[in-house]
Amino acid sequence: MKFKSKIGILIAGTLLALAGINLIVDSTTTKNLGAVLTLTGVFTNIVVLLILIKNENMMSDL
């Protein structure tokens, strides 16, 4: 996976989290969907950041 695509996925995860927060705040009927979107965005960001950290550690070992 290229660095640019990882950054793109980080941005997409952040936008998902922000959209989810907006749905949570917006109304009571969309709180569940907002929570799912927020957790999906946060989980995506965590996974991509862990991959970036792992690749950085592998590069420093060379």
CNS distance restraints for C-alpha pairs under 8 A (distance, minus, plus):
assign (resid   1 and name CA) (resid   5 and name CA) 6.71 0.50 0.50
assign (resid   1 and name CA) (resid   6 and name CA) 7.02 0.50 0.50
assign (resid   2 and name CA) (resid   6 and name CA) 6.47 0.50 0.50
assign (resid   3 and name CA) (resid   7 and name CA) 6.34 0.50 0.50
assign (resid   4 and name CA) (resid   8 and name CA) 6.17 0.50 0.50
assign (resid   5 and name CA) (resid   9 and name CA) 6.16 0.50 0.50
assign (resid   6 and name CA) (resid  10 and name CA) 6.22 0.50 0.50
assign (resid   6 and name CA) (resid  48 and name CA) 6.53 0.50 0.50
assign (resid   7 and name CA) (resid  11 and name CA) 6.26 0.50 0.50
assign (resid   8 and name CA) (resid  12 and name CA) 6.20 0.50 0.50
assign (resid   9 and name CA) (resid  13 and name CA) 6.06 0.50 0.50
assign (resid   9 and name CA) (resid  44 and name CA) 7.67 0.50 0.50
assign (resid   9 and name CA) (resid  45 and name CA) 7.59 0.50 0.50
assign (resid   9 and name CA) (resid  48 and name CA) 7.46 0.50 0.50
assign (resid  10 and name CA) (resid  14 and name CA) 6.19 0.50 0.50
assign (resid  10 and name CA) (resid  44 and name CA) 7.27 0.50 0.50
assign (resid  10 and name CA) (resid  45 and name CA) 5.37 0.50 0.50
assign (resid  10 and name CA) (resid  48 and name CA) 6.77 0.50 0.50
assign (resid  11 and name CA) (resid  15 and name CA) 6.20 0.50 0.50
assign (resid  12 and name CA) (resid  16 and name CA) 6.16 0.50 0.50
assign (resid  12 and name CA) (resid  41 and name CA) 7.49 0.50 0.50
assign (resid  13 and name CA) (resid  17 and name CA) 6.22 0.50 0.50
assign (resid  13 and name CA) (resid  40 and name CA) 7.37 0.50 0.50
assign (resid  13 and name CA) (resid  41 and name CA) 4.02 0.50 0.50
assign (resid  13 and name CA) (resid  42 and name CA) 6.42 0.50 0.50
assign (resid  13 and name CA) (resid  43 and name CA) 7.97 0.50 0.50
assign (resid  13 and name CA) (resid  44 and name CA) 5.62 0.50 0.50
assign (resid  13 and name CA) (resid  45 and name CA) 5.60 0.50 0.50
assign (resid  14 and name CA) (resid  18 and name CA) 6.20 0.50 0.50
assign (resid  14 and name CA) (resid  41 and name CA) 5.84 0.50 0.50
assign (resid  14 and name CA) (resid  42 and name CA) 7.13 0.50 0.50
assign (resid  14 and name CA) (resid  45 and name CA) 7.14 0.50 0.50
assign (resid  15 and name CA) (resid  19 and name CA) 6.03 0.50 0.50
assign (resid  15 and name CA) (resid  41 and name CA) 7.28 0.50 0.50
assign (resid  16 and name CA) (resid  20 and name CA) 6.09 0.50 0.50
assign (resid  16 and name CA) (resid  37 and name CA) 5.78 0.50 0.50
assign (resid  16 and name CA) (resid  38 and name CA) 6.12 0.50 0.50
assign (resid  16 and name CA) (resid  40 and name CA) 7.20 0.50 0.50
assign (resid  16 and name CA) (resid  41 and name CA) 4.86 0.50 0.50
assign (resid  17 and name CA) (resid  21 and name CA) 6.21 0.50 0.50
assign (resid  17 and name CA) (resid  37 and name CA) 6.02 0.50 0.50
assign (resid  17 and name CA) (resid  38 and name CA) 3.93 0.50 0.50
assign (resid  17 and name CA) (resid  39 and name CA) 6.89 0.50 0.50
assign (resid  17 and name CA) (resid  40 and name CA) 7.19 0.50 0.50
assign (resid  17 and name CA) (resid  41 and name CA) 4.61 0.50 0.50
assign (resid  17 and name CA) (resid  42 and name CA) 6.20 0.50 0.50
assign (resid  18 and name CA) (resid  22 and name CA) 6.18 0.50 0.50
assign (resid  18 and name CA) (resid  38 and name CA) 6.89 0.50 0.50
assign (resid  19 and name CA) (resid  23 and name CA) 6.31 0.50 0.50
assign (resid  19 and name CA) (resid  34 and name CA) 7.17 0.50 0.50
assign (resid  19 and name CA) (resid  37 and name CA) 7.14 0.50 0.50
assign (resid  19 and name CA) (resid  38 and name CA) 7.25 0.50 0.50
assign (resid  20 and name CA) (resid  24 and name CA) 6.22 0.50 0.50
assign (resid  20 and name CA) (resid  33 and name CA) 7.13 0.50 0.50
assign (resid  20 and name CA) (resid  34 and name CA) 3.81 0.50 0.50
assign (resid  20 and name CA) (resid  35 and name CA) 5.96 0.50 0.50
assign (resid  20 and name CA) (resid  36 and name CA) 7.17 0.50 0.50
assign (resid  20 and name CA) (resid  37 and name CA) 4.74 0.50 0.50
assign (resid  20 and name CA) (resid  38 and name CA) 4.51 0.50 0.50
assign (resid  21 and name CA) (resid  25 and name CA) 6.23 0.50 0.50
assign (resid  21 and name CA) (resid  34 and name CA) 5.98 0.50 0.50
assign (resid  21 and name CA) (resid  35 and name CA) 7.28 0.50 0.50
assign (resid  21 and name CA) (resid  38 and name CA) 6.24 0.50 0.50
assign (resid  22 and name CA) (resid  26 and name CA) 5.86 0.50 0.50
assign (resid  22 and name CA) (resid  34 and name CA) 7.19 0.50 0.50
assign (resid  23 and name CA) (resid  27 and name CA) 6.71 0.50 0.50
assign (resid  23 and name CA) (resid  30 and name CA) 5.70 0.50 0.50
assign (resid  23 and name CA) (resid  31 and name CA) 6.07 0.50 0.50
assign (resid  23 and name CA) (resid  33 and name CA) 7.28 0.50 0.50
assign (resid  23 and name CA) (resid  34 and name CA) 4.74 0.50 0.50
assign (resid  24 and name CA) (resid  28 and name CA) 7.26 0.50 0.50
assign (resid  24 and name CA) (resid  30 and name CA) 6.31 0.50 0.50
assign (resid  24 and name CA) (resid  31 and name CA) 4.33 0.50 0.50
assign (resid  24 and name CA) (resid  32 and name CA) 7.49 0.50 0.50
assign (resid  24 and name CA) (resid  33 and name CA) 7.86 0.50 0.50
assign (resid  24 and name CA) (resid  34 and name CA) 4.98 0.50 0.50
assign (resid  24 and name CA) (resid  35 and name CA) 6.67 0.50 0.50
assign (resid  25 and name CA) (resid  31 and name CA) 7.50 0.50 0.50
assign (resid  26 and name CA) (resid  30 and name CA) 7.48 0.50 0.50
assign (resid  27 and name CA) (resid  31 and name CA) 6.69 0.50 0.50
assign (resid  30 and name CA) (resid  34 and name CA) 6.05 0.50 0.50
assign (resid  31 and name CA) (resid  35 and name CA) 6.08 0.50 0.50
assign (resid  32 and name CA) (resid  36 and name CA) 6.31 0.50 0.50
assign (resid  33 and name CA) (resid  37 and name CA) 6.19 0.50 0.50
assign (resid  34 and name CA) (resid  38 and name CA) 6.01 0.50 0.50
assign (resid  35 and name CA) (resid  39 and name CA) 6.08 0.50 0.50
assign (resid  36 and name CA) (resid  40 and name CA) 6.04 0.50 0.50
assign (resid  37 and name CA) (resid  41 and name CA) 6.14 0.50 0.50
assign (resid  38 and name CA) (resid  42 and name CA) 6.19 0.50 0.50
assign (resid  39 and name CA) (resid  43 and name CA) 5.93 0.50 0.50
assign (resid  40 and name CA) (resid  44 and name CA) 6.05 0.50 0.50
assign (resid  41 and name CA) (resid  45 and name CA) 6.25 0.50 0.50
assign (resid  42 and name CA) (resid  46 and name CA) 6.22 0.50 0.50
assign (resid  43 and name CA) (resid  47 and name CA) 6.23 0.50 0.50
assign (resid  44 and name CA) (resid  48 and name CA) 6.25 0.50 0.50
assign (resid  45 and name CA) (resid  49 and name CA) 6.03 0.50 0.50
assign (resid  46 and name CA) (resid  50 and name CA) 6.12 0.50 0.50
assign (resid  47 and name CA) (resid  51 and name CA) 6.29 0.50 0.50
assign (resid  48 and name CA) (resid  52 and name CA) 6.20 0.50 0.50
assign (resid  49 and name CA) (resid  53 and name CA) 6.14 0.50 0.50
assign (resid  50 and name CA) (resid  54 and name CA) 6.07 0.50 0.50
assign (resid  51 and name CA) (resid  55 and name CA) 6.14 0.50 0.50
assign (resid  52 and name CA) (resid  56 and name CA) 6.13 0.50 0.50
assign (resid  53 and name CA) (resid  57 and name CA) 6.22 0.50 0.50
assign (resid  54 and name CA) (resid  58 and name CA) 6.26 0.50 0.50
assign (resid  55 and name CA) (resid  59 and name CA) 6.13 0.50 0.50
assign (resid  56 and name CA) (resid  60 and name CA) 6.23 0.50 0.50
assign (resid  57 and name CA) (resid  61 and name CA) 6.43 0.50 0.50
assign (resid  58 and name CA) (resid  62 and name CA) 6.93 0.50 0.50
